[in-house]
């Protein structure tokens, strides 16, 4: 069995140095707004290009964006939710992106097992796509393709247990590796992703509420054929959670977003008011993951806010080239294959 919960950077470098292997790294959204803290940048500075350049400097053959997997997750979760609503399936449906929440539910709330989405996480989805579709398209032996996931979360190391992902390294581990290899991070010239990137809906997965908003955009499109305007999403902050509601043909689709498992416990008595619930273990979402550079308790709220604002800015001001998952050409191309069975837990 693969062994999670430890630093795997030396093993990743060993794979990079093996001429018989093609080593790809996939990067989670929150890393690009967290890594700069280690190198003297302002909290939350958006450093996607430097992050990619550093990864290239370490020898990764290609750098892809896990937001592609996030777009797949939005497509599949919205479809699953729609099917549950129409077919009388188990509701509310809970998101399955956060492994800490899923592990918690399995141990503390087994009665919710059938409420949790069957979708793999974004890392699980993009890894399956790479191993089963990308390899065929590029005439690669799947056994020779090594996938390393760069994440803001130590619990995400569990991704190697039951997905096609081979290694997981955290933001802090990457920062240490950059220093060990004497890479001048501040002096790096920005580089772009090689391919397989997502929409801005995929990028906001790194913040609490991002998964919900992205999935609701797809749900609305499936139901109406139109894009969901921001002003049709009603967002109300409650004491321990936030409600997200949209109306379609006079039917109110009421959902909830919660971060922090103590807050989840306070939500659960009211869960039947909702049809869809996003849960993240970390307050504020993945931007505050335990694999991110640390900060003092008194700075915590400020740092989280800066990271959230930086990660959501292009989506918020409508400047992103692609805003909706179903408008992503990479997603359209992916669905030319029969990929849905690859994207769900069985």
CORJO-V284354 format. One record per pair of residues at least 12 apart in sequence whose ideal C-beta (glycine too) atoms are under 10 Angstrom apart, sorted by the first residue. I is the first residue (numbers start at 1). GAP is how many residues later the second one is. Records with the same first field share a line. If there is no record, write none. Layout:
# CORJO-V284354
I=GAP ; GAP
This chain:
# CORJO-V284354
1=159 ; 160 ; 161
2=155 ; 156 ; 157 ; 158 ; 159 ; 160 ; 161 ; 163 ; 164 ; 165 ; 166
3=154 ; 157 ; 158
4=95 ; 150 ; 151 ; 152 ; 153 ; 154 ; 155 ; 156 ; 157 ; 163 ; 164
5=149 ; 150 ; 152 ; 153 ; 155 ; 163
6=148 ; 151 ; 162
7=150 ; 162 ; 163 ; 165 ; 166 ; 169 ; 170
8=140 ; 149 ; 152 ; 158 ; 159 ; 160 ; 161 ; 162 ; 165
9=49 ; 139 ; 158 ; 160 ; 161 ; 164 ; 165 ; 167 ; 168 ; 171
10=167
11=135 ; 137 ; 155 ; 156 ; 158
12=13 ; 46 ; 47 ; 48 ; 134 ; 136 ; 138 ; 154 ; 155 ; 156 ; 157 ; 161 ; 165
13=45 ; 46 ; 164 ; 167 ; 168
14=132
15=44 ; 45 ; 131 ; 133 ; 151 ; 152
16=42 ; 43 ; 44 ; 45 ; 130 ; 132
17=42
18=126 ; 128
20=121 ; 123 ; 124
21=40 ; 120 ; 122 ; 123 ; 124 ; 125 ; 145
22=38 ; 39 ; 40 ; 113 ; 116 ; 118 ; 119 ; 122 ; 123 ; 124 ; 125
23=35 ; 36 ; 37 ; 38 ; 39 ; 121 ; 122 ; 123 ; 124 ; 125 ; 143 ; 144
24=36 ; 37 ; 38 ; 39 ; 40 ; 102 ; 103 ; 106 ; 110 ; 121 ; 122 ; 123 ; 124 ; 125 ; 142 ; 170 ; 172
25=26 ; 27 ; 30 ; 31 ; 33 ; 34 ; 35 ; 36 ; 37 ; 38 ; 39 ; 41 ; 121 ; 122 ; 123 ; 124 ; 125 ; 142 ; 144 ; 149
26=34 ; 36 ; 37 ; 38 ; 39 ; 40 ; 41 ; 42 ; 43 ; 96 ; 97 ; 100 ; 101 ; 104 ; 121 ; 122 ; 123 ; 124 ; 125 ; 139 ; 142 ; 167 ; 170
27=21 ; 24 ; 25 ; 28 ; 36 ; 37 ; 38 ; 39 ; 40 ; 121 ; 122 ; 123 ; 124 ; 144 ; 147 ; 166 ; 170
28=37 ; 38 ; 39 ; 41 ; 42 ; 93 ; 94 ; 95 ; 121 ; 122 ; 123 ; 124 ; 125 ; 128 ; 140 ; 142 ; 143 ; 177 ; 178 ; 258 ; 261 ; 263
29=19 ; 36 ; 37 ; 38 ; 41 ; 93 ; 122 ; 123 ; 169 ; 171 ; 173 ; 174 ; 175 ; 176 ; 177 ; 178 ; 181 ; 256 ; 257 ; 258 ; 282 ; 283
30=36 ; 121 ; 122 ; 123 ; 141 ; 173 ; 175 ; 176 ; 177 ; 180 ; 252 ; 254 ; 255 ; 256 ; 257 ; 258 ; 259 ; 261 ; 262 ; 277 ; 278 ; 280 ; 281
31=16 ; 17 ; 20 ; 35 ; 118 ; 119 ; 120 ; 121 ; 122 ; 138 ; 139 ; 140 ; 143 ; 144 ; 175 ; 255 ; 256 ; 258 ; 260 ; 261
32=12 ; 13 ; 14 ; 15 ; 16 ; 17 ; 18 ; 19 ; 20 ; 33 ; 118 ; 120 ; 139 ; 171 ; 174 ; 275 ; 278 ; 279
33=12 ; 13 ; 14 ; 15 ; 18 ; 119 ; 138 ; 170 ; 173 ; 174 ; 254 ; 259 ; 270 ; 273 ; 274 ; 275 ; 276 ; 277 ; 278 ; 279 ; 280
34=13 ; 17 ; 118 ; 136 ; 137 ; 138 ; 140 ; 141 ; 172 ; 252 ; 253 ; 254 ; 255 ; 257 ; 258 ; 259 ; 261 ; 269 ; 273 ; 276 ; 277
35=12 ; 13 ; 15 ; 16 ; 19 ; 115 ; 117 ; 136 ; 137 ; 139 ; 140 ; 143 ; 150 ; 257 ; 258
36=14 ; 15 ; 135 ; 139 ; 149 ; 150 ; 257 ; 271 ; 274
37=134 ; 135 ; 138 ; 255 ; 256 ; 257 ; 258 ; 266 ; 269 ; 270
38=133 ; 134 ; 136 ; 137 ; 138 ; 140 ; 141 ; 147 ; 254 ; 255 ; 256
39=15 ; 136 ; 139 ; 140 ; 145 ; 146 ; 147 ; 149 ; 254
40=145 ; 146
41=144 ; 145
42=261 ; 264 ; 268
43=250 ; 252 ; 256 ; 259 ; 260 ; 261 ; 262 ; 263 ; 264 ; 267
44=243 ; 258 ; 259 ; 260 ; 261 ; 262 ; 263 ; 264 ; 265 ; 266 ; 267 ; 269
45=261 ; 262 ; 265
46=157 ; 261 ; 263 ; 264 ; 265 ; 267 ; 268
47=138 ; 139 ; 141 ; 143 ; 263
48=17 ; 142 ; 143 ; 144 ; 145 ; 149 ; 155
49=139 ; 140 ; 141 ; 142 ; 143 ; 144
50=128 ; 133 ; 135 ; 136 ; 137 ; 138 ; 139 ; 140 ; 141
51=12 ; 99 ; 120 ; 123 ; 127 ; 134 ; 137 ; 139 ; 140
52=12 ; 13 ; 136 ; 138 ; 139 ; 140 ; 141 ; 142
53=130 ; 132 ; 134 ; 135 ; 136 ; 137 ; 138 ; 139
54=120 ; 121 ; 123 ; 124 ; 127 ; 129 ; 130 ; 131 ; 134 ; 137
55=93 ; 95 ; 119 ; 122 ; 123 ; 128 ; 136
56=132 ; 135 ; 138
57=121 ; 124 ; 126 ; 127 ; 128 ; 131 ; 134
58=116 ; 119 ; 120 ; 122 ; 123 ; 125
59=122
60=86 ; 88 ; 90 ; 134
61=84 ; 85 ; 133
62=68 ; 72 ; 131 ; 132 ; 133 ; 134
63=87 ; 128 ; 129 ; 130 ; 131 ; 132 ; 133 ; 134
64=62 ; 65 ; 66 ; 70 ; 83 ; 129 ; 130 ; 131 ; 132 ; 133 ; 134 ; 266
65=57 ; 61 ; 127 ; 128 ; 129 ; 130 ; 131 ; 132 ; 133 ; 137 ; 138 ; 265
66=55 ; 56 ; 57 ; 59 ; 60 ; 61 ; 83 ; 84 ; 85 ; 130 ; 131 ; 132 ; 136 ; 137 ; 139 ; 140
67=55 ; 59 ; 126 ; 129 ; 130 ; 131 ; 132 ; 133 ; 134 ; 135 ; 136 ; 137 ; 138 ; 139 ; 147 ; 255 ; 258 ; 261 ; 263
68=54 ; 57 ; 58 ; 61 ; 62 ; 125 ; 127 ; 128 ; 129 ; 130 ; 131 ; 134 ; 257 ; 260 ; 262 ; 263 ; 266
69=28 ; 51 ; 52 ; 53 ; 54 ; 55 ; 56 ; 57 ; 58 ; 59 ; 60 ; 61 ; 80 ; 127 ; 129 ; 133 ; 136 ; 274
70=27 ; 51 ; 52 ; 53 ; 55 ; 56 ; 128 ; 129 ; 131 ; 132 ; 133 ; 134 ; 135 ; 136 ; 140 ; 141 ; 144 ; 255
71=51 ; 54 ; 55 ; 125 ; 126 ; 127 ; 128 ; 130 ; 131 ; 132 ; 134 ; 143 ; 147 ; 251 ; 253 ; 254 ; 255 ; 256 ; 257 ; 259 ; 260 ; 263
72=47 ; 48 ; 50 ; 52 ; 53 ; 54 ; 56 ; 57 ; 126 ; 130 ; 253 ; 256 ; 258 ; 259 ; 262 ; 263 ; 267 ; 268 ; 270 ; 271
73=22 ; 23 ; 24 ; 44 ; 46 ; 47 ; 48 ; 49 ; 50 ; 51 ; 52 ; 53 ; 125 ; 129 ; 132 ; 138 ; 141 ; 142 ; 145 ; 252 ; 270
74=45 ; 48 ; 124 ; 125 ; 127 ; 128 ; 131 ; 136 ; 137 ; 138 ; 139 ; 140 ; 141 ; 142 ; 143 ; 144 ; 145 ; 250 ; 251 ; 252 ; 254 ; 257
75=44 ; 50 ; 139 ; 140 ; 143 ; 146 ; 147 ; 250 ; 251 ; 253 ; 256 ; 259 ; 260 ; 264 ; 265 ; 268
76=41 ; 42 ; 43 ; 44 ; 49 ; 139 ; 142 ; 263 ; 264 ; 267 ; 268
77=16 ; 18 ; 19 ; 20 ; 40 ; 41 ; 42 ; 134 ; 135 ; 137 ; 138 ; 139 ; 141 ; 142 ; 199 ; 201 ; 266
78=41 ; 136 ; 137 ; 138 ; 139 ; 140 ; 141 ; 142 ; 143 ; 144 ; 145 ; 198 ; 247 ; 248
79=40 ; 136 ; 139 ; 140 ; 143 ; 261
80=13 ; 16 ; 37 ; 38 ; 39 ; 135 ; 196 ; 260 ; 264
81=12 ; 14 ; 36 ; 134 ; 135 ; 137 ; 138 ; 141 ; 172 ; 174 ; 194 ; 195
82=136 ; 137 ; 140 ; 141
84=31 ; 33 ; 191 ; 192
85=134 ; 138 ; 166 ; 168 ; 190 ; 191
89=25 ; 26
90=22 ; 23 ; 24 ; 25 ; 26
91=24 ; 180 ; 181 ; 183 ; 184 ; 185 ; 186
92=20 ; 23 ; 162 ; 163 ; 164 ; 179 ; 180 ; 181 ; 182 ; 183 ; 184 ; 185
93=21 ; 22 ; 23 ; 24 ; 25 ; 26 ; 122 ; 162 ; 181 ; 182 ; 183 ; 184
94=15 ; 18 ; 19 ; 21 ; 22 ; 23 ; 162 ; 164 ; 170 ; 177 ; 180 ; 182 ; 183 ; 184 ; 185
95=21 ; 22 ; 24 ; 26 ; 116 ; 117 ; 120 ; 162 ; 181 ; 182 ; 183 ; 184 ; 185
96=20 ; 21 ; 22 ; 23 ; 24 ; 25 ; 28 ; 115 ; 183 ; 248 ; 249
97=20 ; 22 ; 23 ; 24 ; 25 ; 26 ; 27 ; 28 ; 108 ; 113 ; 114 ; 181 ; 182 ; 183 ; 188 ; 189
98=23 ; 55 ; 57 ; 58 ; 113 ; 161 ; 163 ; 180 ; 181 ; 182 ; 183 ; 184 ; 187 ; 188 ; 191
99=22 ; 24 ; 25 ; 54 ; 56 ; 57 ; 58 ; 59 ; 60 ; 62 ; 63 ; 182
100=53 ; 54 ; 55 ; 56 ; 58 ; 161 ; 179 ; 180 ; 181 ; 182 ; 189 ; 190
101=15 ; 54 ; 157 ; 158 ; 160 ; 163 ; 177 ; 178 ; 179 ; 180 ; 181
102=14 ; 15 ; 19 ; 53 ; 56 ; 177 ; 179 ; 243
103=52 ; 55 ; 178
104=157 ; 160 ; 161 ; 175 ; 177
105=156 ; 159 ; 174
108=153 ; 156 ; 157
109=155 ; 156 ; 159
112=156 ; 159 ; 165 ; 167
115=156 ; 162
116=161 ; 163 ; 229
117=98 ; 159 ; 227 ; 228
118=225 ; 226 ; 227 ; 228
119=96 ; 221 ; 224 ; 225 ; 226
120=39 ; 42 ; 43 ; 44 ; 222 ; 223 ; 224 ; 225
121=28 ; 35 ; 37 ; 38 ; 42 ; 44 ; 84 ; 224
122=27 ; 29 ; 37 ; 76 ; 80 ; 83 ; 89
123=24 ; 26 ; 27 ; 28 ; 30 ; 33 ; 36 ; 37 ; 40 ; 41 ; 42 ; 45
124=25 ; 35 ; 38 ; 39 ; 40 ; 41 ; 218 ; 219 ; 220 ; 221
125=38 ; 39 ; 209 ; 214 ; 217 ; 218 ; 219
126=21 ; 23 ; 37 ; 38 ; 39 ; 70 ; 72 ; 208 ; 217
127=18 ; 20 ; 22 ; 32 ; 33 ; 36 ; 37 ; 38 ; 39 ; 215
128=19 ; 35 ; 36 ; 37 ; 211 ; 213 ; 214 ; 215 ; 216
129=35 ; 67 ; 201 ; 205 ; 208 ; 210 ; 213 ; 214
130=12 ; 15 ; 17 ; 34 ; 35 ; 66
131=12 ; 14 ; 16 ; 32 ; 33 ; 34 ; 35 ; 211
132=32 ; 205 ; 207 ; 209 ; 210
133=200 ; 201 ; 203 ; 204 ; 205 ; 206 ; 209
134=13 ; 61 ; 62 ; 200
136=201
137=196 ; 200
142=22
145=19 ; 21
146=19 ; 20 ; 21
147=12 ; 13 ; 16 ; 17 ; 18 ; 19 ; 20 ; 21
148=12 ; 17 ; 18 ; 19 ; 20 ; 21 ; 26
149=14 ; 16 ; 17 ; 18 ; 19 ; 20 ; 21
150=17 ; 18 ; 19 ; 20 ; 21 ; 23 ; 24 ; 141
151=14 ; 17 ; 18 ; 19 ; 20 ; 22 ; 23 ; 135 ; 138 ; 140 ; 141
152=18 ; 19 ; 20 ; 54 ; 130 ; 133 ; 134 ; 135 ; 136 ; 137 ; 138 ; 139 ; 140 ; 141 ; 155
153=15 ; 17 ; 18 ; 127 ; 128 ; 129 ; 133 ; 135 ; 136 ; 137 ; 138 ; 139
154=14 ; 16 ; 18 ; 19 ; 135 ; 136 ; 137 ; 138
155=13 ; 126 ; 127 ; 134 ; 135 ; 136
156=12 ; 13 ; 14 ; 130 ; 133 ; 134 ; 135
157=12 ; 13 ; 134
162=183
163=182
164=178
168=123
169=122
170=119 ; 120 ; 121 ; 122 ; 123
171=118 ; 119 ; 120 ; 121 ; 122
172=117 ; 118 ; 119 ; 120 ; 121 ; 122
173=118
174=117
175=117 ; 118
195=135
196=132 ; 134 ; 135 ; 137 ; 138
197=124 ; 125 ; 131 ; 133
198=16 ; 124 ; 127 ; 130 ; 132 ; 133
199=15 ; 18 ; 116 ; 121 ; 122 ; 123 ; 124 ; 125 ; 126 ; 127 ; 128 ; 129 ; 131 ; 132
200=14 ; 111 ; 112 ; 113 ; 114 ; 115 ; 116 ; 117 ; 118 ; 119 ; 120 ; 121 ; 122 ; 123 ; 124 ; 125 ; 128
201=12 ; 13 ; 14 ; 15 ; 16 ; 17 ; 114 ; 119 ; 121 ; 122 ; 123 ; 124 ; 125 ; 126 ; 127
202=12 ; 113 ; 118 ; 120 ; 123 ; 126 ; 129
203=108 ; 109 ; 110 ; 111 ; 112 ; 117
204=81 ; 104 ; 107 ; 108 ; 109 ; 110 ; 111 ; 112 ; 116
205=73 ; 75 ; 80 ; 81 ; 106
206=74 ; 78 ; 79 ; 80 ; 81 ; 82 ; 83 ; 101 ; 102 ; 104 ; 105 ; 106
207=50 ; 52 ; 73 ; 77 ; 78 ; 79 ; 80 ; 81 ; 97 ; 100 ; 101 ; 102 ; 103 ; 104 ; 105 ; 108
208=33 ; 34 ; 49 ; 50 ; 51 ; 52 ; 70 ; 71 ; 72 ; 74 ; 75 ; 76 ; 77 ; 78 ; 79 ; 80 ; 96 ; 100
209=26 ; 33 ; 35 ; 46 ; 48 ; 49 ; 50 ; 69 ; 71 ; 75 ; 76 ; 99 ; 103
210=47 ; 68 ; 70 ; 75 ; 76 ; 77 ; 98 ; 101 ; 102 ; 105
211=46 ; 65 ; 67 ; 68 ; 69 ; 74 ; 75
212=21 ; 23 ; 30 ; 31 ; 32 ; 43 ; 44 ; 45 ; 64 ; 65 ; 66
213=15 ; 17 ; 20 ; 22 ; 31 ; 42 ; 44 ; 65 ; 99 ; 102
214=64 ; 101 ; 109 ; 110 ; 111
215=29 ; 40 ; 61 ; 63 ; 110
216=12 ; 16 ; 17 ; 28 ; 29 ; 30 ; 37 ; 39 ; 60 ; 62
217=12 ; 13 ; 16 ; 29 ; 106 ; 107 ; 108 ; 109 ; 110
218=106 ; 107 ; 108
219=27 ; 29 ; 34 ; 36 ; 56 ; 57
220=12 ; 13 ; 26 ; 27 ; 28 ; 33 ; 104
221=103 ; 104 ; 105 ; 106
222=104
223=23 ; 25 ; 26 ; 28 ; 30
224=24 ; 25
227=96 ; 97 ; 99 ; 100
228=18 ; 20 ; 96
229=17
230=85 ; 86 ; 88
232=13 ; 14 ; 15 ; 16
233=12 ; 13 ; 14 ; 22
234=12 ; 13 ; 18 ; 20
235=22
236=20
237=20
238=18 ; 19 ; 20 ; 25 ; 28 ; 29 ; 32
239=24 ; 27 ; 28
240=16 ; 18 ; 19 ; 20 ; 22 ; 23 ; 24 ; 25 ; 26 ; 27 ; 30
241=15 ; 16 ; 17 ; 18 ; 19 ; 22 ; 23 ; 25 ; 26 ; 29 ; 33 ; 36 ; 37 ; 38
242=13 ; 14 ; 15 ; 16 ; 17 ; 36
243=12 ; 13 ; 14 ; 27 ; 30 ; 31
244=12 ; 13 ; 30 ; 32 ; 33 ; 34
245=29
252=23
253=21 ; 22 ; 23
254=19 ; 20 ; 21 ; 22
255=18 ; 19 ; 20 ; 21 ; 22 ; 23
256=14 ; 15 ; 17 ; 18 ; 19 ; 20 ; 21 ; 22 ; 23
257=17 ; 19 ; 20 ; 21 ; 22 ; 23 ; 28
258=13 ; 19 ; 20 ; 21 ; 22
259=19 ; 20 ; 21 ; 22 ; 23 ; 24 ; 25 ; 26 ; 27 ; 29
260=19 ; 20 ; 21 ; 22 ; 23 ; 24 ; 28
261=18 ; 19 ; 20 ; 21 ; 22
262=21
263=16 ; 17 ; 20
264=13 ; 15 ; 16 ; 17
267=12
282=22
283=17 ; 18 ; 21
284=16 ; 17 ; 19 ; 20 ; 21 ; 23 ; 24
285=19 ; 22 ; 23 ; 26
286=21 ; 25
287=16 ; 17 ; 18 ; 19 ; 20 ; 21 ; 22 ; 23 ; 24 ; 25
288=12 ; 13 ; 15 ; 16 ; 19 ; 20
292=12 ; 15
